[in-house]
Amino acid sequence: MPITVQGIYACAAVSDFERALAWYGKLMGRQPDDQPFPGMAQWRNMGAAGVQLWHEPEHAGHGQMTIVVPAMEVEVARLAEAGIVAGPDLGNSAFGVIRQVTDPEGNRITLAEPPKGFVNV
């Protein structure tokens, strides 16, 4: 029997929690939905998933997450306006547009725009 999933969170560990809160607020375009306890913040209901930020200096800077976006150009422009510069397109026509940003701790966030007509089933 397969696992029953109610939700999935991508996580990033950071050493400077307050600086990371500000940076991820820019990345997400809003402040976190809540901070259930000290050293943890989360952005909920982002598509079918969420993002969590953890104050864990011993693991900081080693994380990766992928955020699927419907329109890369729109997101890259929004991020640039917030002071976050995305790297060059790493994708190809078969897999869509892929760009990356790195948070101040070194965690890598991949932004992915699926190719036109792609259906996730």
All heavy atoms as an XYZ file, in Angstrom:
911
protein
N       0.838     -1.171      0.000
C       0.000      0.000      0.000
C       0.892      1.248      0.000
O       1.795      1.357      0.827
C      -0.907     -0.036      1.230
C      -1.698      1.229      1.432
S      -2.644      1.156      2.956
C      -4.257      0.989      2.278
N       0.663      2.212     -0.913
C       1.502      3.415     -0.978
C       1.196      4.381      0.175
O       0.125      4.321      0.779
C       1.124      4.038     -2.321
C      -0.245      3.536     -2.599
C      -0.325      2.169     -1.989
N       2.129      5.234      0.453
C       1.965      6.256      1.478
C       0.813      7.189      1.103
O       0.606      7.480     -0.070
C       3.273      7.051      1.676
C       3.142      8.027      2.838
C       3.662      7.783      0.391
C       4.454      8.694      3.192
N       0.063      7.631      2.072
C      -0.987      8.623      1.864
C      -0.395      9.984      2.213
O      -0.010     10.221      3.356
C      -2.205      8.339      2.761
O      -2.697      7.043      2.451
C      -3.296      9.364      2.534
N      -0.282     10.853      1.230
C       0.350     12.160      1.423
C      -0.711     13.241      1.534
O      -1.553     13.388      0.649
C       1.316     12.478      0.256
C       1.924     13.857      0.427
C       2.395     11.413      0.157
N      -0.641     13.981      2.606
C      -1.547     15.127      2.785
C      -0.874     16.411      2.319
O      -1.524     17.341      1.880
C      -1.955     15.254      4.246
C      -2.944     16.375      4.482
C      -3.471     16.370      5.904
O      -3.446     15.358      6.581
N      -3.938     17.504      6.345
N       0.437     16.479      2.419
C       1.177     17.658      1.985
C       2.665     17.375      2.005
O       3.121     16.432      2.650
N       3.413     18.191      1.290
C       4.868     18.069      1.253
C       5.458     19.469      1.402
O       4.964     20.431      0.798
C       5.354     17.424     -0.062
C       4.877     15.972     -0.123
C       6.871     17.519     -0.182
C       5.264     15.241     -1.395
N       6.516     19.566      2.200
C       7.230     20.823      2.388
C       8.670     20.664      1.920
O       9.340     19.699      2.298
C       7.249     21.224      3.869
C       5.946     21.794      4.356
C       4.909     20.970      4.736
C       5.757     23.169      4.430
C       3.702     21.476      5.186
C       4.555     23.695      4.877
C       3.538     22.847      5.249
O       2.346     23.357      5.683
N       9.137     21.603      1.116
C      10.556     21.702      0.815
C      11.170     22.496      1.968
O      10.540     23.419      2.493
C      10.767     22.433     -0.508
N      12.372     22.135      2.396
C      12.974     22.767      3.569
C      14.354     23.336      3.249
O      15.078     22.794      2.426
C      13.120     21.748      4.697
S      11.576     21.023      5.220
N      14.689     24.419      3.945
C      16.021     25.005      3.850
C      16.529     25.240      5.267
O      15.805     25.790      6.104
C      15.997     26.318      3.074
N      17.755     24.813      5.542
C      18.391     25.060      6.831
C      19.288     26.282      6.706
O      19.993     26.445      5.706
C      19.214     23.838      7.251
N      19.236     27.143      7.713
C      20.001     28.388      7.682
C      20.664     28.633      9.032
O      20.218     28.123     10.056
C      19.096     29.586      7.308
C      18.503     29.411      5.910
C      17.977     29.788      8.323
N      21.718     29.436      9.024
C      22.379     29.795     10.278
C      21.943     31.167     10.763
O      21.888     31.412     11.958
C      23.903     29.728     10.126
O      24.333     30.628      9.129
N      21.625     32.079      9.857
C      21.153     33.423     10.221
C      19.655     33.483      9.918
O      19.239     33.841      8.816
C      21.917     34.486      9.444
C      21.598     35.908      9.890
O      20.488     36.138     10.428
O      22.448     36.788      9.696
N      18.858     33.109     10.894
C      17.420     32.949     10.697
C      16.733     34.255     10.294
O      15.902     34.268      9.374
C      16.779     32.377     11.971
C      15.360     31.939     11.782
C      15.065     30.800     11.042
C      14.316     32.652     12.347
C      13.751     30.382     10.862
C      13.003     32.244     12.182
C      12.720     31.112     11.440
N      17.060     35.362     10.929
C      16.393     36.646     10.619
C      16.727     37.112      9.201
O      15.852     37.578      8.475
C      16.760     37.709     11.655
C      16.221     37.410     13.046
C      14.709     37.204     13.083
O      13.969     37.964     12.428
O      14.266     36.266     13.775
N      17.979     36.983      8.797
C      18.367     37.351      7.426
C      17.652     36.457      6.423
O      17.145     36.910      5.402
C      19.878     37.255      7.252
C      20.346     37.579      5.823
C      21.827     37.528      5.688
N      22.283     36.136      5.759
C      23.498     35.739      5.447
N      24.416     36.624      5.075
N      23.832     34.467      5.519
N      17.572     35.158      6.723
C      16.890     34.214      5.835
C      15.396     34.515      5.747
O      14.811     34.417      4.674
C      17.128     32.787      6.303
N      14.760     34.870      6.864
C      13.344     35.235      6.834
C      13.097     36.382      5.856
O      12.147     36.346      5.070
C      12.855     35.658      8.224
C      12.315     34.585      9.131
C      11.946     35.188     10.490
C      11.117     33.890      8.528
N      13.950     37.389      5.913
C      13.804     38.531      5.000
C      14.008     38.103      3.553
O      13.241     38.488      2.661
C      14.792     39.633      5.380
N      15.037     37.286      3.273
C      15.329     36.861      1.905
C      14.214     35.974      1.360
O      13.750     36.168      0.237
C      16.670     36.120      1.858
C      17.163     35.905      0.464
C      17.941     36.764     -0.264
C      16.899     34.776     -0.381
N      18.187     36.230     -1.506
C      17.552     35.011     -1.612
C      16.185     33.611     -0.230
C      17.510     34.120     -2.665
C      16.136     32.704     -1.284
C      16.796     32.971     -2.486
N      13.763     34.993      2.140
C      12.697     34.112      1.679
C      11.368     34.855      1.559
O      10.539     34.515      0.718
C      12.569     32.866      2.569
C      13.575     31.815      2.175
C      14.866     31.825      2.680
C      13.254     30.822      1.258
C      15.803     30.878      2.295
C      14.179     29.871      0.860
C      15.448     29.908      1.383
O      16.375     28.974      0.976
N      11.173     35.891      2.354
C      10.001     36.747      2.181
C      10.001     37.393      0.806
O       8.968     37.481      0.137
N      11.179     37.810      0.338
C      11.299     38.363     -1.018
C      11.080     37.284     -2.068
O      10.389     37.504     -3.063
C      12.674     38.999     -1.217
C      12.897     40.255     -0.421
C      14.310     40.768     -0.628
C      14.605     41.968      0.234
N      15.986     42.445      0.066
N      11.694     36.101     -1.851
C      11.544     35.007     -2.809
C      10.076     34.619     -2.965
O       9.580     34.465     -4.074
C      12.356     33.787     -2.358
C      12.229     32.541     -3.244
C      12.939     32.759     -4.579
C      12.803     31.324     -2.534
N       9.374     34.475     -1.859
C       7.978     34.038     -1.892
C       7.009     35.179     -2.196
O       5.853     34.938     -2.533
C       7.579     33.405     -0.553
C       8.415     32.222     -0.163
S       8.402     30.927     -1.416
C       9.698     29.905     -0.819
N       7.479     36.403     -2.059
C       6.611     37.546     -2.319
C       5.678     37.864     -1.162
O       4.747     38.654     -1.296
N       5.941     37.274     -0.012
C       5.134     37.515      1.187
C       5.843     36.936      2.403
O       6.762     36.132      2.267
C       3.749     36.904      1.047
C       3.742     35.386      0.889
C       2.316     34.864      0.644
N       2.247     33.464      0.343
C       2.093     32.482      1.250
N       2.015     32.776      2.531
N       2.015     31.226      0.869
N       5.401     37.359      3.548
C       5.953     36.842      4.796
C       5.423     35.424      5.041
O       4.434     35.013      4.438
C       5.581     37.773      5.954
C       6.222     39.146      5.843
C       7.743     39.047      5.707
O       8.422     38.429      6.522
N       8.294     39.625      4.644
N       6.071     34.670      5.929
C       5.600     33.306      6.195
C       4.185     33.319      6.787
O       3.773     34.305      7.399
C       6.614     32.755      7.200
C       7.288     33.929      7.783
C       7.231     35.021      6.762
N       3.489     32.227      6.587
C       2.149     32.104      7.144
C       2.190     31.986      8.658
O       1.292     32.467      9.344
C       1.432     30.881      6.549
C       1.142     31.092      5.084
O       0.456     32.078      4.751
O       1.622     30.292      4.261
N       3.204     31.320      9.180
C       3.322     31.195     10.624
C       4.725     30.762     11.010
O       5.525     30.367     10.175
C       2.281     30.223     11.204
C       2.250     28.876     10.496
O       3.321     28.261     10.326
O       1.163     28.435     10.118
N       4.986     30.896     12.285
C       6.228     30.438     12.893
C       5.816     29.624     14.119
O       5.720     30.153     15.212
C       7.111     31.625     13.270
C       7.611     32.389     12.061
C       8.557     33.517     12.436
O       9.224     33.494     13.464
N       8.628     34.512     11.589
N       5.554     28.319     13.916
C       5.005     27.477     14.980
C       5.836     27.433     16.260
O       5.295     27.227     17.333
C       4.933     26.091     14.346
C       4.934     26.340     12.880
C       5.722     27.587     12.671
N       7.162     27.606     16.128
C       8.032     27.651     17.295
C       9.316     28.362     16.888
O       9.569     28.554     15.699
C       8.296     26.247     17.871
C       8.734     25.226     16.862
C      10.071     25.082     16.517
C       7.803     24.401     16.256
C      10.467     24.138     15.600
C       8.202     23.448     15.336
C       9.534     23.320     15.003
N      10.123     28.782     17.857
C      11.355     29.512     17.514
C      12.243     28.722     16.562
O      12.423     27.516     16.706
C      12.031     29.696     18.883
C      10.915     29.634     19.869
C       9.940     28.634     19.300
N      12.775     29.423     15.564
C      13.690     28.801     14.618
C      13.035     28.055     13.486
O      13.702     27.315     12.770
N      11.730     28.244     13.284
C      11.033     27.584     12.175
C       9.944     28.499     11.648
O       9.200     29.093     12.409
C      10.405     26.270     12.640
C       9.934     25.395     11.488
S       8.252     25.731     11.011
C       7.627     24.091     10.878
N       9.919     28.641     10.328
C       8.874     29.424      9.667
C       8.378     28.621      8.482
O       9.124     27.821      7.911
C       9.432     30.769      9.192
N       7.113     28.842      8.122
C       6.600     28.102      6.970
C       5.626     28.933      6.151
O       4.876     29.734      6.659
C       5.973     26.780      7.393
C       4.848     26.866      8.374
C       4.409     25.488      8.854
O       5.064     24.482      8.628
N       3.282     25.433      9.532
N       5.724     28.675      4.847
C       4.815     29.230      3.860
C       3.948     28.058      3.418
O       4.447     27.085      2.857
C       5.591     29.801      2.673
C       6.314     31.066      2.980
C       5.904     32.332      2.675
C       7.591     31.217      3.615
N       6.824     33.251      3.093
C       7.883     32.585      3.689
C       8.513     30.315      4.169
C       9.041     33.094      4.259
C       9.673     30.814      4.743
C       9.927     32.180      4.782
N       2.664     28.136      3.709
C       1.753     27.027      3.433
C       0.937     27.284      2.173
O       0.877     28.393      1.667
C       0.795     26.828      4.619
C       1.498     26.377      5.876
C       0.544     26.159      7.047
N       0.225     27.421      7.701
C      -0.959     28.043      7.626
N      -1.934     27.529      6.948
N      -1.152     29.183      8.236
N       0.294     26.215      1.702
C      -0.659     26.285      0.594
C      -0.080     26.966     -0.649
O      -0.688     27.845     -1.238
C      -1.945     26.984      1.040
C      -2.569     26.288      2.227
O      -2.622     25.067      2.279
N      -3.016     27.055      3.198
N       1.086     26.528     -1.030
C       1.733     27.033     -2.235
C       1.588     25.956     -3.298
O       2.415     25.054     -3.382
C       3.187     27.360     -1.947
C       3.340     28.377     -0.839
S       5.042     28.763     -0.508
C       5.462     29.589     -2.029
N       0.523     26.038     -4.061
C       0.224     24.949     -4.978
C      -0.164     23.755     -4.131
O      -0.995     23.847     -3.244
N       0.462     22.646     -4.346
C       0.179     21.437     -3.570
C       1.254     21.188     -2.520
O       1.412     20.074     -2.050
C       0.075     20.243     -4.514
N       2.003     22.216     -2.154
C       3.127     22.022     -1.240
C       3.328     23.250     -0.365
O       2.489     24.145     -0.325
C       4.390     21.716     -2.045
N       4.461     23.310      0.294
C       4.832     24.437      1.124
C       6.340     24.492      1.259
O       7.063     23.610      0.778
N       6.833     25.538      1.928
C       8.259     25.710      2.156
C       8.472     25.983      3.640
O       7.731     26.760      4.240
C       8.831     26.874      1.315
C      10.266     27.189      1.708
C       8.742     26.560     -0.165
N       9.470     25.330      4.215
C       9.826     25.565      5.604
C      11.262     26.052      5.688
O      12.133     25.604      4.945
C       9.683     24.290      6.432
C       8.255     23.843      6.584
C       8.137     22.577      7.409
O       9.035     21.741      7.427
N       7.004     22.427      8.085
N      11.480     26.968      6.618
C      12.801     27.505      6.909
C      13.138     27.071      8.333
O      12.324     27.240      9.243
C      12.735     29.030      6.808
C      14.010     29.823      6.796
C      14.852     29.435      5.587
C      13.692     31.305      6.754
N      14.321     26.478      8.499
C      14.738     25.962      9.802
C      16.047     26.606     10.229
O      16.986     26.671      9.434
C      14.954     24.449      9.735
C      13.702     23.683      9.553
C      13.087     23.369      8.379
C      12.888     23.128     10.585
N      11.947     22.644      8.626
C      11.803     22.481      9.971
C      12.982     23.099     11.974
C      10.816     21.827     10.687
C      11.994     22.448     12.698
C      10.931     21.824     12.054
N      16.122     27.033     11.480
C      17.376     27.534     12.024
C      18.179     26.335     12.494
O      17.974     25.811     13.594
C      17.114     28.503     13.186
C      18.375     29.061     13.757
N      18.689     28.973     15.075
C      19.410     29.697     13.156
C      19.859     29.534     15.286
N      20.319     29.978     14.137
N      19.064     25.846     11.627
C      19.921     24.693     11.906
C      21.308     24.982     11.337
O      21.648     24.539     10.237
C      19.355     23.416     11.278
C      18.076     22.942     11.905
C      17.598     21.610     11.327
O      18.162     21.129     10.329
O      16.652     21.069     11.905
N      22.106     25.762     12.068
C      23.426     26.157     11.550
C      24.293     24.999     11.078
O      25.039     25.132     10.112
C      24.068     26.877     12.744
C      22.908     27.369     13.554
C      21.837     26.322     13.397
N      24.178     23.838     11.721
C      25.022     22.706     11.338
C      24.671     22.134      9.968
O      25.469     21.413      9.369
C      24.970     21.597     12.409
C      23.611     20.948     12.567
C      22.616     21.682     13.468
O      22.831     22.863     13.805
O      21.607     21.066     13.819
N      23.482     22.455      9.449
C      23.067     21.961      8.135
C      22.926     23.079      7.099
O      22.586     22.805      5.947
C      21.725     21.226      8.237
C      21.772     20.035      9.123
N      22.473     18.893      8.799
C      21.220     19.805     10.337
C      22.352     18.020      9.772
N      21.599     18.540     10.732
N      23.167     24.307      7.500
C      22.925     25.464      6.642
C      23.719     25.400      5.338
O      24.868     24.980      5.303
C      23.270     26.747      7.382
N      23.052     25.815      4.269
C      23.717     25.965      2.985
C      23.858     24.725      2.144
O      24.471     24.765      1.088
N      23.272     23.621      2.553
C      23.409     22.373      1.808
C      22.105     21.917      1.178
O      22.037     20.817      0.630
C      23.951     21.257      2.710
C      25.292     21.567      3.274
N      26.449     21.511      2.535
C      25.662     21.976      4.508
C      27.474     21.853      3.290
N      27.026     22.149      4.493
N      21.060     22.742      1.252
C      19.750     22.334      0.769
C      19.502     22.659     -0.691
O      20.174     23.493     -1.294
N      18.530     21.956     -1.233
C      18.057     22.194     -2.594
C      16.548     22.031     -2.599
O      16.020     21.184     -1.894
C      18.648     21.179     -3.555
C      20.149     21.207     -3.648
C      20.643     20.152     -4.608
O      20.190     20.065     -5.742
N      21.574     19.332     -4.157
N      15.883     22.839     -3.377
C      14.451     22.672     -3.578
C      14.114     23.135     -4.986
O      14.853     23.907     -5.588
C      13.638     23.438     -2.533
C      13.682     24.939     -2.655
S      12.639     25.803     -1.443
C      13.597     25.642      0.053
N      13.024     22.623     -5.493
C      12.531     23.036     -6.807
C      11.136     23.599     -6.630
O      10.297     23.000     -5.958
C      12.496     21.850     -7.787
O      13.834     21.357     -7.951
C      11.939     22.268     -9.144
N      10.911     24.757     -7.228
C       9.605     25.393     -7.221
C       9.159     25.502     -8.673
O       9.839     26.120     -9.499
C       9.658     26.788     -6.566
C      10.137     26.656     -5.106
C       8.299     27.475     -6.649
C      10.377     27.981     -4.409
N       8.031     24.885     -8.997
C       7.495     24.920    -10.359
C       6.639     26.174    -10.491
O       5.759     26.427     -9.661
C       6.678     23.644    -10.661
C       6.110     23.692    -12.068
C       7.550     22.404    -10.471
N       6.920     26.949    -11.530
C       6.204     28.208    -11.770
C       5.545     28.164    -13.153
O       6.062     27.530    -14.067
C       7.156     29.420    -11.669
C       7.757     29.524    -10.266
C       8.267     29.361    -12.700
N       4.408     28.842    -13.318
C       3.735     28.801    -14.613
C       4.355     29.710    -15.670
O       4.220     29.441    -16.861
C       2.311     29.240    -14.285
C       2.435     30.067    -13.050
C       3.597     29.504    -12.294
N       5.037     30.782    -15.254
C       5.593     31.744    -16.218
C       6.939     32.256    -15.706
O       6.993     33.165    -14.868
C       4.624     32.894    -16.440
N       8.021     31.684    -16.195
C       9.362     32.026    -15.720
C       9.670     33.507    -15.866
O      10.220     34.123    -14.951
C      10.408     31.192    -16.464
C      11.819     31.398    -15.933
S      12.065     30.777    -14.256
C      12.006     29.018    -14.548
N       9.340     34.092    -17.004
C       9.658     35.505    -17.221
C       9.029     36.392    -16.158
O       9.648     37.337    -15.678
C       9.204     35.949    -18.609
C      10.044     35.386    -19.733
C       9.591     35.869    -21.110
O       8.915     36.912    -21.190
O       9.929     35.201    -22.088
N       7.809     36.073    -15.772
C       7.110     36.847    -14.744
C       7.836     36.707    -13.403
O       8.073     37.695    -12.704
C       5.636     36.390    -14.621
C       4.954     37.030    -13.421
C       4.879     36.701    -15.903
N       8.211     35.485    -13.044
C       8.887     35.256    -11.766
C      10.272     35.889    -11.738
O      10.662     36.480    -10.738
C       8.982     33.761    -11.457
C       7.668     33.143    -11.092
C       6.974     33.833     -9.930
O       7.634     34.208     -8.921
O       5.755     34.014    -10.020
N      11.024     35.766    -12.820
C      12.366     36.339    -12.865
C      12.291     37.860    -12.733
O      13.090     38.468    -12.012
C      13.106     35.913    -14.150
C      14.375     36.715    -14.353
C      13.426     34.420    -14.083
N      11.317     38.484    -13.381
C      11.143     39.940    -13.269
C      10.750     40.327    -11.844
O      11.268     41.302    -11.284
C      10.091     40.418    -14.268
N       9.850     39.553    -11.231
C       9.411     39.844     -9.861
C      10.587     39.725     -8.900
O      10.802     40.571     -8.032
C       8.290     38.889     -9.451
C       7.718     39.162     -8.063
C       6.727     38.096     -7.640
N       7.355     36.791     -7.438
C       8.057     36.450     -6.350
N       8.244     37.314     -5.368
N       8.576     35.240     -6.243
N      11.395     38.669     -9.066
C      12.551     38.482     -8.205
C      13.576     39.593     -8.389
O      14.140     40.096     -7.418
C      13.191     37.116     -8.465
C      12.382     35.914     -7.996
C      13.034     34.620     -8.476
C      12.199     35.908     -6.499
N      13.832     39.981     -9.630
C      14.787     41.060     -9.894
C      14.347     42.349     -9.215
O      15.171     43.076     -8.643
C      14.945     41.266    -11.400
N      13.062     42.612     -9.243
C      12.521     43.801     -8.576
C      12.752     43.736     -7.067
O      12.933     44.756     -6.405
C      11.024     43.923     -8.872
C      10.457     45.284     -8.595
C       9.055     45.413     -9.149
O       8.895     45.395    -10.381
O       8.130     45.529     -8.321
N      12.784     42.516     -6.518
C      13.023     42.315     -5.089
C      14.514     42.207     -4.757
O      14.887     41.999     -3.613
C      12.296     41.061     -4.611
N      15.377     42.314     -5.787
C      16.812     42.258     -5.561
C      17.418     40.867     -5.618
O      18.542     40.653     -5.191
N      16.683     39.893     -6.164
C      17.177     38.525     -6.292
C      17.403     38.238     -7.775
O      16.477     38.340     -8.575
C      16.183     37.501     -5.706
C      15.986     37.772     -4.204
C      16.664     36.077     -5.952
C      14.897     36.928     -3.567
N      18.636     37.891     -8.134
C      18.981     37.665     -9.538
C      19.022     36.165     -9.820
O      19.725     35.416     -9.148
C      20.348     38.302     -9.875
C      20.728     38.036    -11.320
C      20.301     39.801     -9.598
N      18.264     35.748    -10.815
C      18.246     34.342    -11.225
C      19.359     34.094    -12.239
O      19.691     34.969    -13.032
C      16.896     33.990    -11.847
N      19.901     32.895    -12.200
C      20.943     32.507    -13.148
C      20.359     32.281    -14.531
O      19.155     32.438    -14.752
N      21.205     31.885    -15.478
C      20.755     31.669    -16.854
C      19.849     30.444    -16.980
O      19.809     29.590    -16.087
C      22.062     31.451    -17.619
C      23.005     30.915    -16.596
C      22.623     31.579    -15.299
N      19.156     30.350    -18.093
C      18.278     29.209    -18.367
C      19.121     27.949    -18.533
O      20.024     27.893    -19.347
C      17.457     29.483    -19.623
C      16.496     28.347    -19.976
O      16.321     27.418    -19.152
O      15.924     28.387    -21.070
N      18.818     26.927    -17.729
C      19.536     25.661    -17.788
C      18.722     24.572    -18.486
O      19.177     23.441    -18.617
C      19.883     25.177    -16.371
C      20.716     26.122    -15.528
C      20.835     25.597    -14.105
C      22.080     26.334    -16.145
N      17.503     24.915    -18.899
C      16.606     23.917    -19.477
C      16.813     23.731    -20.957
O      17.777     24.213    -21.551
N      15.898     22.976    -21.541
C      15.874     22.807    -22.983
C      14.423     22.634    -23.392
O      13.533     22.545    -22.549
C      16.752     21.625    -23.423
C      16.264     20.312    -22.835
O      15.071     20.017    -22.863
N      17.177     19.523    -22.315
N      14.145     22.595    -24.660
C      12.765     22.573    -25.137
C      11.975     21.374    -24.623
O      10.768     21.455    -24.432
C      12.737     22.609    -26.667
O      13.436     21.489    -27.187
N      12.620     20.264    -24.366
C      11.906     19.073    -23.900
C      11.510     19.166    -22.427
O      10.537     18.557    -22.009
C      12.769     17.831    -24.125
N      12.261     19.924    -21.635
C      11.998     19.995    -20.202
C      11.626     21.381    -19.719
O      11.543     21.616    -18.515
C      13.203     19.468    -19.412
C      13.381     17.989    -19.575
C      14.314     17.491    -20.463
C      12.595     17.099    -18.867
C      14.478     16.124    -20.630
C      12.751     15.735    -19.030
C      13.686     15.241    -19.917
N      11.409     22.311    -20.609
C      10.985     23.646    -20.214
C      12.143     24.554    -19.846
O      13.282     24.322    -20.216
N      11.816     25.576    -19.062
C      12.779     26.596    -18.654
C      13.180     26.322    -17.210
O      12.333     26.113    -16.350
C      12.169     28.007    -18.776
C      13.180     29.072    -18.393
C      11.634     28.249    -20.178
N      14.478     26.329    -16.947
C      14.988     26.070    -15.603
C      16.016     27.143    -15.264
O      16.979     27.354    -16.006
C      15.655     24.678    -15.522
C      14.616     23.595    -15.816
C      16.302     24.477    -14.152
C      15.203     22.224    -16.012
N      15.779     27.831    -14.141
C      16.728     28.842    -13.656
C      16.927     28.627    -12.174
O      16.062     28.071    -11.503
C      16.217     30.241    -13.965
C      16.049     30.381    -15.484
C      15.803     31.711    -16.003
N      16.816     32.686    -15.691
C      16.752     33.936    -16.148
N      15.750     34.305    -16.915
N      17.668     34.811    -15.832
N      18.059     29.086    -11.668
C      18.358     28.869    -10.257
C      18.727     30.165     -9.556
O      19.287     31.074    -10.163
C      19.502     27.866    -10.100
C      19.128     26.492    -10.619
C      20.260     25.491    -10.529
O      21.417     25.831    -10.711
N      19.910     24.241    -10.240
N      18.408     30.195     -8.261
C      18.854     31.263     -7.375
C      19.475     30.578     -6.154
O      19.202     29.417     -5.868
C      17.706     32.207     -6.947
C      17.114     32.918     -8.150
C      16.620     31.468     -6.184
N      20.318     31.306     -5.467
C      20.965     30.786     -4.268
C      20.686     31.743     -3.123
O      20.864     32.960     -3.272
C      22.488     30.650     -4.486
O      22.705     29.821     -5.633
C      23.171     30.036     -3.284
N      20.242     31.204     -1.996
C      19.975     32.077     -0.853
C      21.303     32.498     -0.223
O      22.367     31.988     -0.592
C      19.002     31.409      0.138
C      19.611     30.322      1.005
O      20.843     30.141      1.023
O      18.834     29.635      1.694
N      21.286     33.460      0.706
C      22.534     33.941      1.311
C      23.341     32.865      2.036
O      24.535     33.028      2.274
C      22.060     35.018      2.292
C      20.771     35.495      1.730
C      20.133     34.270      1.119
N      22.725     31.738      2.378
C      23.412     30.650      3.080
C      24.049     29.651      2.116
O      24.829     28.799      2.523
C      22.424     29.896      3.968
C      21.698     30.769      4.958
C      22.437     30.927      6.273
O      23.402     30.188      6.524
O      22.029     31.790      7.060
N      23.648     29.696      0.835
C      24.164     28.753     -0.157
C      23.177     27.682     -0.574
O      23.497     26.828     -1.395
N      21.961     27.680     -0.011
C      20.926     26.738     -0.449
C      20.505     27.089     -1.869
O      20.365     28.267     -2.209
C      19.705     26.812      0.477
C      20.018     26.343      1.877
O      20.437     25.217      2.078
N      19.831     27.221      2.844
N      20.304     26.081     -2.700
C      19.948     26.300     -4.106
C      18.448     26.093     -4.312
O      17.900     25.067     -3.923
C      20.734     25.364     -5.008
C      20.471     25.643     -6.491
C      21.351     24.821     -7.385
N      20.996     23.415     -7.240
C      21.865     22.418     -7.380
N      23.119     22.647     -7.645
N      21.474     21.166     -7.254
N      17.830     27.080     -4.950
C      16.417     27.003     -5.298
C      16.328     26.985     -6.812
O      16.788     27.903     -7.491
C      15.609     28.192     -4.737
C      15.665     28.209     -3.198
C      14.168     28.128     -5.192
C      16.720     29.082     -2.637
N      15.776     25.902     -7.350
C      15.590     25.780     -8.790
C      14.164     26.183     -9.114
O      13.218     25.676     -8.512
C      15.846     24.331     -9.252
O      17.201     23.986     -8.937
C      15.621     24.177    -10.744
N      14.021     27.092    -10.060
C      12.713     27.478    -10.571
C      12.529     26.752    -11.894
O      13.424     26.766    -12.739
C      12.632     28.989    -10.784
C      12.913     29.847     -9.553
C      12.969     31.319     -9.942
C      11.864     29.610     -8.494
N      11.394     26.111    -12.058
C      11.152     25.322    -13.261
C       9.812     25.682    -13.863
O       8.793     25.664    -13.178
C      11.194     23.836    -12.940
N       9.825     26.025    -15.141
C       8.588     26.255    -15.903
C       8.456     25.076    -16.863
O       9.272     24.919    -17.772
C       8.644     27.554    -16.695
C       7.423     27.764    -17.558
C       7.565     28.948    -18.513
O       8.347     29.876    -18.226
O       6.891     28.918    -19.563
N       7.455     24.225    -16.675
C       7.301     23.077    -17.557
C       7.052     23.508    -19.001
O       6.578     24.627    -19.251
C       6.053     22.356    -17.014
C       5.846     22.915    -15.642
C       6.412     24.289    -15.659
N       7.367     22.635    -19.948
C       7.083     22.970    -21.359
C       5.587     23.124    -21.577
O       4.776     22.539    -20.845
C       7.650     21.777    -22.124
C       7.748     20.669    -21.143
C       7.919     21.293    -19.795
N       5.230     23.910    -22.548
C       3.814     24.122    -22.875
C       3.158     22.776    -23.155
O       3.721     21.909    -23.804
C       3.664     25.037    -24.088
C       4.302     26.420    -23.907
C       3.761     27.128    -22.680
C       4.461     28.472    -22.495
N       4.733     28.814    -21.128
N       1.973     22.586    -22.604
C       1.244     21.350    -22.810
C       1.574     20.249    -21.823
O       0.960     19.188    -21.839
N       2.561     20.489    -20.922
C       2.936     19.475    -19.948
C       1.803     19.279    -18.940
O       1.218     20.237    -18.453
C       4.199     19.905    -19.211
C       4.613     18.965    -18.109
C       5.314     17.809    -18.403
C       4.298     19.228    -16.783
C       5.709     16.943    -17.386
C       4.688     18.366    -15.776
C       5.395     17.218    -16.080
N       1.483     18.047    -18.653
C       0.460     17.737    -17.662
C       1.091     16.868    -16.590
O       1.662     15.819    -16.893
C      -0.744     16.997    -18.300
C      -1.759     16.642    -17.241
C      -1.363     17.840    -19.392
N       1.008     17.309    -15.338
C       1.568     16.556    -14.223
C       0.499     15.615    -13.685
O      -0.496     16.045    -13.136
C       2.032     17.527    -13.131
C       2.780     16.833    -12.031
O       3.219     15.694    -12.201
N       2.928     17.505    -10.914
N       0.697     14.326    -13.882
C      -0.279     13.339    -13.374
C       0.357     12.434    -12.359
O       1.501     12.272    -12.266
C      -0.880     12.485    -14.507
C      -1.934     13.270    -15.227
C       0.179     11.983    -15.448
